[in-house]
Protein backbone atom coordinates (compact mmCIF):
# COMPACT_ATOMS: atom_id res chain seq x y z
CA UNK A 1 0.00 0.00 0.00
CA UNK A 2 1.37 3.38 -1.04
CA UNK A 3 2.17 6.04 1.56
CA UNK A 4 -0.02 9.14 1.35
CA UNK A 5 1.39 12.49 0.19
CA UNK A 6 -0.40 15.86 0.15
CA UNK A 7 0.66 18.57 -2.32
CA UNK A 8 -0.80 21.99 -1.54
CA UNK A 9 -0.67 25.02 -3.81
CA UNK A 10 -1.51 28.44 -2.37
CA UNK A 11 -2.70 31.38 -4.41
CA UNK A 12 -1.57 34.99 -4.47
CA UNK A 13 -4.46 36.16 -2.28
CA UNK A 14 -2.91 34.21 0.62
CA UNK A 15 0.70 35.14 -0.16
CA UNK A 16 -0.10 38.85 -0.34
CA UNK A 17 -1.92 39.04 3.02
CA UNK A 18 0.38 38.43 6.04
CA UNK A 19 -2.53 37.50 8.34
CA UNK A 20 -4.02 35.03 5.85
CA UNK A 21 -0.58 33.58 5.19
CA UNK A 22 0.14 33.07 8.90
CA UNK A 23 -3.23 31.37 9.38
CA UNK A 24 -2.65 29.16 6.35
CA UNK A 25 0.85 28.14 7.47
CA UNK A 26 -0.51 27.27 10.91
CA UNK A 27 -3.09 24.98 9.25
CA UNK A 28 -0.49 23.55 6.87
CA UNK A 29 1.94 22.78 9.70
CA UNK A 30 -0.76 20.79 11.52
CA UNK A 31 -1.55 18.57 8.52
CA UNK A 32 -0.56 15.01 9.29
CA UNK A 33 1.64 12.93 7.02
CA UNK A 34 4.04 13.82 4.24
CA UNK A 35 3.38 17.09 2.43
CA UNK A 36 4.76 19.56 -0.11
CA UNK A 37 3.89 23.24 -0.46
CA UNK A 38 3.93 25.16 -3.77
CA UNK A 39 3.63 28.94 -4.07
CA UNK A 40 4.02 31.77 -6.57
CA UNK A 41 4.67 35.40 -5.77
CA UNK A 42 2.02 37.40 -7.59
CA UNK A 43 1.69 41.10 -7.08
CA UNK A 44 4.79 41.51 -4.92
CA UNK A 45 7.02 40.90 -7.96
CA UNK A 46 5.06 43.52 -9.91
CA UNK A 47 5.31 46.00 -7.02
CA UNK A 48 9.08 45.56 -6.71
CA UNK A 49 9.50 45.90 -10.48
CA UNK A 50 7.57 49.19 -10.35
CA UNK A 51 9.72 50.49 -7.48
CA UNK A 52 12.84 49.68 -9.51
CA UNK A 53 11.44 51.32 -12.64
CA UNK A 54 11.04 48.04 -14.53
CA UNK A 55 7.86 47.69 -16.56
CA UNK A 56 5.82 44.49 -16.05
CA UNK A 57 4.32 43.22 -19.28
CA UNK A 58 1.22 41.02 -18.93
CA UNK A 59 -0.75 39.43 -21.77
CA UNK A 60 -4.00 37.65 -20.95
CA UNK A 61 -3.06 37.54 -17.26
CA UNK A 62 0.27 35.87 -18.00
CA UNK A 63 3.58 37.57 -17.29
CA UNK A 64 6.07 38.11 -20.10
CA UNK A 65 9.39 37.24 -18.45
CA UNK A 66 12.28 39.13 -19.99
CA UNK A 67 15.79 39.09 -18.46
CA UNK A 68 15.05 41.99 -16.08
CA UNK A 69 11.73 40.51 -14.97
CA UNK A 70 13.43 37.17 -14.32
CA UNK A 71 15.83 38.86 -11.88
CA UNK A 72 12.87 40.36 -9.99
CA UNK A 73 10.96 37.07 -9.95
CA UNK A 74 14.01 35.21 -8.65
CA UNK A 75 14.47 37.79 -5.87
CA UNK A 76 10.81 37.66 -4.83
CA UNK A 77 9.74 34.05 -5.45
CA UNK A 78 12.94 32.15 -4.58
CA UNK A 79 14.19 34.72 -2.09
CA UNK A 80 11.88 36.94 -0.04
CA UNK A 81 8.63 34.96 -0.30
CA UNK A 82 10.08 31.47 -0.13
CA UNK A 83 12.43 32.13 2.77
CA UNK A 84 9.80 34.00 4.81
CA UNK A 85 7.46 31.01 4.41
CA UNK A 86 10.21 28.58 5.41
CA UNK A 87 11.15 30.69 8.47
CA UNK A 88 7.52 30.88 9.60
CA UNK A 89 7.10 27.11 9.19
CA UNK A 90 10.23 26.53 11.27
CA UNK A 91 8.64 28.65 14.01
CA UNK A 92 5.65 26.29 13.80
CA UNK A 93 7.97 23.27 14.21
CA UNK A 94 7.48 22.18 10.61
CA UNK A 95 10.96 21.40 9.28
CA UNK A 96 10.66 23.03 5.85
CA UNK A 97 13.24 23.42 3.11
CA UNK A 98 12.80 26.08 0.40
CA UNK A 99 13.45 25.04 -3.19
CA UNK A 100 13.39 26.05 -6.82
CA UNK A 101 13.30 23.33 -9.46
CA UNK A 102 17.05 23.85 -9.89
CA UNK A 103 17.80 22.76 -6.30
CA UNK A 104 18.67 19.08 -6.35
CA UNK A 105 17.63 19.09 -10.03
CA UNK A 106 14.11 18.50 -8.71
CA UNK A 107 12.09 20.03 -11.59
CA UNK A 108 13.42 20.38 -15.13
CA UNK A 109 11.64 22.39 -17.80
CA UNK A 110 12.20 23.79 -21.27
CA UNK A 111 11.72 27.36 -22.42
CA UNK A 112 8.24 27.75 -23.89
CA UNK A 113 8.43 27.77 -27.70
CA UNK A 114 7.54 31.04 -29.43
CA UNK A 115 4.23 30.76 -31.28
CA UNK A 116 1.85 33.74 -31.32
CA UNK A 117 3.49 35.25 -28.22
CA UNK A 118 7.07 35.18 -26.96
CA UNK A 119 6.69 34.65 -23.20
CA UNK A 120 10.45 34.99 -22.65
CA UNK A 121 12.02 32.99 -19.84
CA UNK A 122 8.89 30.96 -19.08
CA UNK A 123 9.24 27.23 -18.54
CA UNK A 124 7.03 24.27 -19.36
CA UNK A 125 7.73 21.33 -17.04
CA UNK A 126 9.46 18.28 -18.56
CA UNK A 127 9.96 16.07 -15.54
CA UNK A 128 10.06 15.64 -11.78
CA UNK A 129 13.03 14.13 -9.95
CA UNK A 130 10.87 12.01 -7.64
CA UNK A 131 13.86 10.15 -6.18
CA UNK A 132 15.46 13.31 -4.74
CA UNK A 133 12.14 14.68 -3.48
CA UNK A 134 11.36 11.32 -1.84
CA UNK A 135 14.75 11.41 -0.10
CA UNK A 136 13.92 14.84 1.35
CA UNK A 137 10.49 13.66 2.52
CA UNK A 138 11.93 10.51 4.06
CA UNK A 139 14.40 12.52 6.15
CA UNK A 140 11.50 14.45 7.70
CA UNK A 141 11.81 17.59 5.58
CA UNK A 142 8.83 19.43 4.07
CA UNK A 143 9.72 20.84 0.62
CA UNK A 144 8.45 24.34 -0.17
CA UNK A 145 8.67 24.97 -3.91
CA UNK A 146 8.47 28.42 -5.45
CA UNK A 147 7.28 28.87 -9.05
CA UNK A 148 10.69 28.51 -10.69
CA UNK A 149 12.30 25.66 -12.62
CA UNK A 150 15.48 25.27 -14.72
CA UNK A 151 16.43 23.87 -18.11
CA UNK A 152 19.48 21.83 -17.10
CA UNK A 153 21.78 24.26 -18.94
CA UNK A 154 22.09 26.97 -16.29
CA UNK A 155 18.91 28.88 -17.08
CA UNK A 156 16.21 29.55 -14.47
CA UNK A 157 12.64 29.71 -15.80
CA UNK A 158 9.47 31.32 -14.45
CA UNK A 159 6.87 28.53 -14.31
CA UNK A 160 3.16 28.51 -13.47
CA UNK A 161 2.68 27.41 -9.85
CA UNK A 162 -0.57 25.52 -10.58
CA UNK A 163 1.28 23.50 -13.20
CA UNK A 164 4.22 22.81 -10.88
CA UNK A 165 1.81 21.51 -8.21
CA UNK A 166 0.03 19.31 -10.76
CA UNK A 167 3.29 17.92 -12.20
CA UNK A 168 4.65 17.25 -8.69
CA UNK A 169 1.49 15.30 -7.84
CA UNK A 170 1.82 13.32 -11.08
CA UNK A 171 5.54 12.65 -10.71
CA UNK A 172 5.28 11.64 -7.05
CA UNK A 173 2.15 9.57 -7.77
CA UNK A 174 4.31 6.70 -9.00
CA UNK A 175 5.57 6.04 -5.46
CA UNK A 176 2.90 7.72 -3.30
CA UNK A 177 -0.88 8.04 -3.12
CA UNK A 178 -0.98 11.76 -3.94
CA UNK A 179 -3.75 14.24 -3.17
CA UNK A 180 -3.47 17.66 -4.79
CA UNK A 181 -4.97 20.68 -2.99
CA UNK A 182 -5.56 24.02 -4.75
CA UNK A 183 -6.10 26.69 -2.07
CA UNK A 184 -7.62 29.94 -3.32
CA UNK A 185 -10.08 32.59 -2.16
CA UNK A 186 -13.33 30.68 -2.87
CA UNK A 187 -14.77 27.78 -0.84
CA UNK A 188 -14.68 25.54 -3.91
CA UNK A 189 -16.01 25.31 -7.46
CA UNK A 190 -19.28 27.26 -7.38
CA UNK A 191 -22.57 26.45 -9.07
CA UNK A 192 -23.39 30.19 -8.90
CA UNK A 193 -20.44 32.61 -8.99
CA UNK A 194 -22.50 35.15 -7.01
CA UNK A 195 -23.17 32.72 -4.16
CA UNK A 196 -20.01 31.80 -2.24
CA UNK A 197 -21.81 28.92 -0.50
CA UNK A 198 -23.02 27.22 -3.72
CA UNK A 199 -20.06 24.81 -3.63
CA UNK A 200 -20.21 21.76 -5.88
CA UNK A 201 -18.91 19.13 -3.45
CA UNK A 202 -17.92 16.46 -5.97
CA UNK A 203 -17.05 16.57 -9.66
CA UNK A 204 -16.14 13.57 -11.79
CA UNK A 205 -15.43 13.33 -15.53
CA UNK A 206 -19.11 13.04 -16.51
CA UNK A 207 -20.37 15.89 -14.32
CA UNK A 208 -17.42 18.05 -15.45
CA UNK A 209 -18.52 17.73 -19.09
CA UNK A 210 -22.07 18.73 -18.09
CA UNK A 211 -20.78 21.76 -16.13
CA UNK A 212 -18.76 22.83 -19.18
CA UNK A 213 -21.79 22.49 -21.49
CA UNK A 214 -23.90 24.57 -19.10
CA UNK A 215 -21.13 27.22 -18.96
CA UNK A 216 -20.96 26.93 -15.16
CA UNK A 217 -17.22 26.31 -15.33
CA UNK A 218 -15.70 29.04 -17.48
CA UNK A 219 -13.09 31.81 -17.68
CA UNK A 220 -10.30 31.65 -15.08
CA UNK A 221 -11.52 28.37 -13.60
CA UNK A 222 -11.04 26.51 -16.89
CA UNK A 223 -7.22 26.21 -16.89
CA UNK A 224 -7.28 25.21 -13.20
CA UNK A 225 -9.81 22.45 -13.91
CA UNK A 226 -7.84 21.29 -16.95
CA UNK A 227 -4.78 20.97 -14.69
CA UNK A 228 -6.86 18.98 -12.19
CA UNK A 229 -8.17 16.42 -14.67
CA UNK A 230 -4.77 16.14 -16.34
CA UNK A 231 -3.42 15.20 -12.90
CA UNK A 232 -6.23 12.71 -12.21
CA UNK A 233 -5.59 10.96 -15.53
CA UNK A 234 -1.91 10.57 -14.58
CA UNK A 235 -1.42 8.79 -11.23
CA UNK A 236 -3.05 11.40 -8.92
CA UNK A 237 -5.53 9.92 -6.41
CA UNK A 238 -7.78 12.97 -5.99
CA UNK A 239 -7.81 16.77 -6.27
CA UNK A 240 -9.40 19.21 -3.80
CA UNK A 241 -10.25 22.86 -4.49
CA UNK A 242 -11.30 25.37 -1.85
CA UNK A 243 -10.17 27.98 0.62
CA UNK A 244 -7.60 27.23 3.29
CA UNK A 245 -10.22 25.87 5.70
CA UNK A 246 -10.28 22.65 3.67
CA UNK A 247 -6.95 21.76 5.32
CA UNK A 248 -8.80 21.44 8.64
CA UNK A 249 -9.81 17.80 9.21
CA UNK A 250 -13.43 18.66 10.12
CA UNK A 251 -14.18 20.92 7.13
CA UNK A 252 -16.52 19.48 4.48
CA UNK A 253 -17.31 22.54 2.34
CA UNK A 254 -14.90 22.25 -0.60
CA UNK A 255 -14.80 20.55 -3.99
CA UNK A 256 -13.31 17.08 -4.49
CA UNK A 257 -12.47 15.95 -8.02
CA UNK A 258 -12.07 12.33 -9.10
CA UNK A 259 -12.23 10.54 -12.45
C-alpha positions in Angstrom: 0.0 0.0 0.0 1.4 3.4 -1.0 2.2 6.0 1.6 0.0 9.1 1.4 1.4 12.5 0.2 -0.4 15.9 0.2 0.7 18.6 -2.3 -0.8 22.0 -1.5 -0.7 25.0 -3.8 -1.5 28.4 -2.4 -2.7 31.4 -4.4 -1.6 35.0 -4.5 -4.5 36.2 -2.3 -2.9 34.2 0.6 0.7 35.1 -0.2 -0.1 38.9 -0.3 -1.9 39.0 3.0 0.4 38.4 6.0 -2.5 37.5 8.3 -4.0 35.0 5.8 -0.6 33.6 5.2 0.1 33.1 8.9 -3.2 31.4 9.4 -2.6 29.2 6.4 0.9 28.1 7.5 -0.5 27.3 10.9 -3.1 25.0 9.3 -0.5 23.6 6.9 1.9 22.8 9.7 -0.8 20.8 11.5 -1.6 18.6 8.5 -0.6 15.0 9.3 1.6 12.9 7.0 4.0 13.8 4.2 3.4 17.1 2.4 4.8 19.6 -0.1 3.9 23.2 -0.5 3.9 25.2 -3.8 3.6 28.9 -4.1 4.0 31.8 -6.6 4.7 35.4 -5.8 2.0 37.4 -7.6 1.7 41.1 -7.1 4.8 41.5 -4.9 7.0 40.9 -8.0 5.1 43.5 -9.9 5.3 46.0 -7.0 9.1 45.6 -6.7 9.5 45.9 -10.5 7.6 49.2 -10.4 9.7 50.5 -7.5 12.8 49.7 -9.5 11.4 51.3 -12.6 11.0 48.0 -14.5 7.9 47.7 -16.6 5.8 44.5 -16.1 4.3 43.2 -19.3 1.2 41.0 -18.9 -0.8 39.4 -21.8 -4.0 37.6 -21.0 -3.1 37.5 -17.3 0.3 35.9 -18.0 3.6 37.6 -17.3 6.1 38.1 -20.1 9.4 37.2 -18.5 12.3 39.1 -20.0 15.8 39.1 -18.5 15.0 42.0 -16.1 11.7 40.5 -15.0 13.4 37.2 -14.3 15.8 38.9 -11.9 12.9 40.4 -10.0 11.0 37.1 -9.9 14.0 35.2 -8.6 14.5 37.8 -5.9 10.8 37.7 -4.8 9.7 34.1 -5.5 12.9 32.2 -4.6 14.2 34.7 -2.1 11.9 36.9 0.0 8.6 35.0 -0.3 10.1 31.5 -0.1 12.4 32.1 2.8 9.8 34.0 4.8 7.5 31.0 4.4 10.2 28.6 5.4 11.1 30.7 8.5 7.5 30.9 9.6 7.1 27.1 9.2 10.2 26.5 11.3 8.6 28.7 14.0 5.6 26.3 13.8 8.0 23.3 14.2 7.5 22.2 10.6 11.0 21.4 9.3 10.7 23.0 5.8 13.2 23.4 3.1 12.8 26.1 0.4 13.5 25.0 -3.2 13.4 26.1 -6.8 13.3 23.3 -9.5 17.0 23.9 -9.9 17.8 22.8 -6.3 18.7 19.1 -6.3 17.6 19.1 -10.0 14.1 18.5 -8.7 12.1 20.0 -11.6 13.4 20.4 -15.1 11.6 22.4 -17.8 12.2 23.8 -21.3 11.7 27.4 -22.4 8.2 27.7 -23.9 8.4 27.8 -27.7 7.5 31.0 -29.4 4.2 30.8 -31.3 1.8 33.7 -31.3 3.5 35.2 -28.2 7.1 35.2 -27.0 6.7 34.6 -23.2 10.4 35.0 -22.7 12.0 33.0 -19.8 8.9 31.0 -19.1 9.2 27.2 -18.5 7.0 24.3 -19.4 7.7 21.3 -17.0 9.5 18.3 -18.6 10.0 16.1 -15.5 10.1 15.6 -11.8 13.0 14.1 -9.9 10.9 12.0 -7.6 13.9 10.2 -6.2 15.5 13.3 -4.7 12.1 14.7 -3.5 11.4 11.3 -1.8 14.7 11.4 -0.1 13.9 14.8 1.3 10.5 13.7 2.5 11.9 10.5 4.1 14.4 12.5 6.2 11.5 14.5 7.7 11.8 17.6 5.6 8.8 19.4 4.1 9.7 20.8 0.6 8.4 24.3 -0.2 8.7 25.0 -3.9 8.5 28.4 -5.5 7.3 28.9 -9.1 10.7 28.5 -10.7 12.3 25.7 -12.6 15.5 25.3 -14.7 16.4 23.9 -18.1 19.5 21.8 -17.1 21.8 24.3 -18.9 22.1 27.0 -16.3 18.9 28.9 -17.1 16.2 29.6 -14.5 12.6 29.7 -15.8 9.5 31.3 -14.5 6.9 28.5 -14.3 3.2 28.5 -13.5 2.7 27.4 -9.8 -0.6 25.5 -10.6 1.3 23.5 -13.2 4.2 22.8 -10.9 1.8 21.5 -8.2 0.0 19.3 -10.8 3.3 17.9 -12.2 4.6 17.3 -8.7 1.5 15.3 -7.8 1.8 13.3 -11.1 5.5 12.6 -10.7 5.3 11.6 -7.1 2.2 9.6 -7.8 4.3 6.7 -9.0 5.6 6.0 -5.5 2.9 7.7 -3.3 -0.9 8.0 -3.1 -1.0 11.8 -3.9 -3.8 14.2 -3.2 -3.5 17.7 -4.8 -5.0 20.7 -3.0 -5.6 24.0 -4.8 -6.1 26.7 -2.1 -7.6 29.9 -3.3 -10.1 32.6 -2.2 -13.3 30.7 -2.9 -14.8 27.8 -0.8 -14.7 25.5 -3.9 -16.0 25.3 -7.5 -19.3 27.3 -7.4 -22.6 26.5 -9.1 -23.4 30.2 -8.9 -20.4 32.6 -9.0 -22.5 35.1 -7.0 -23.2 32.7 -4.2 -20.0 31.8 -2.2 -21.8 28.9 -0.5 -23.0 27.2 -3.7 -20.1 24.8 -3.6 -20.2 21.8 -5.9 -18.9 19.1 -3.4 -17.9 16.5 -6.0 -17.1 16.6 -9.7 -16.1 13.6 -11.8 -15.4 13.3 -15.5 -19.1 13.0 -16.5 -20.4 15.9 -14.3 -17.4 18.0 -15.5 -18.5 17.7 -19.1 -22.1 18.7 -18.1 -20.8 21.8 -16.1 -18.8 22.8 -19.2 -21.8 22.5 -21.5 -23.9 24.6 -19.1 -21.1 27.2 -19.0 -21.0 26.9 -15.2 -17.2 26.3 -15.3 -15.7 29.0 -17.5 -13.1 31.8 -17.7 -10.3 31.7 -15.1 -11.5 28.4 -13.6 -11.0 26.5 -16.9 -7.2 26.2 -16.9 -7.3 25.2 -13.2 -9.8 22.5 -13.9 -7.8 21.3 -17.0 -4.8 21.0 -14.7 -6.9 19.0 -12.2 -8.2 16.4 -14.7 -4.8 16.1 -16.3 -3.4 15.2 -12.9 -6.2 12.7 -12.2 -5.6 11.0 -15.5 -1.9 10.6 -14.6 -1.4 8.8 -11.2 -3.0 11.4 -8.9 -5.5 9.9 -6.4 -7.8 13.0 -6.0 -7.8 16.8 -6.3 -9.4 19.2 -3.8 -10.2 22.9 -4.5 -11.3 25.4 -1.8 -10.2 28.0 0.6 -7.6 27.2 3.3 -10.2 25.9 5.7 -10.3 22.6 3.7 -6.9 21.8 5.3 -8.8 21.4 8.6 -9.8 17.8 9.2 -13.4 18.7 10.1 -14.2 20.9 7.1 -16.5 19.5 4.5 -17.3 22.5 2.3 -14.9 22.3 -0.6 -14.8 20.5 -4.0 -13.3 17.1 -4.5 -12.5 16.0 -8.0 -12.1 12.3 -9.1 -12.2 10.5 -12.4 
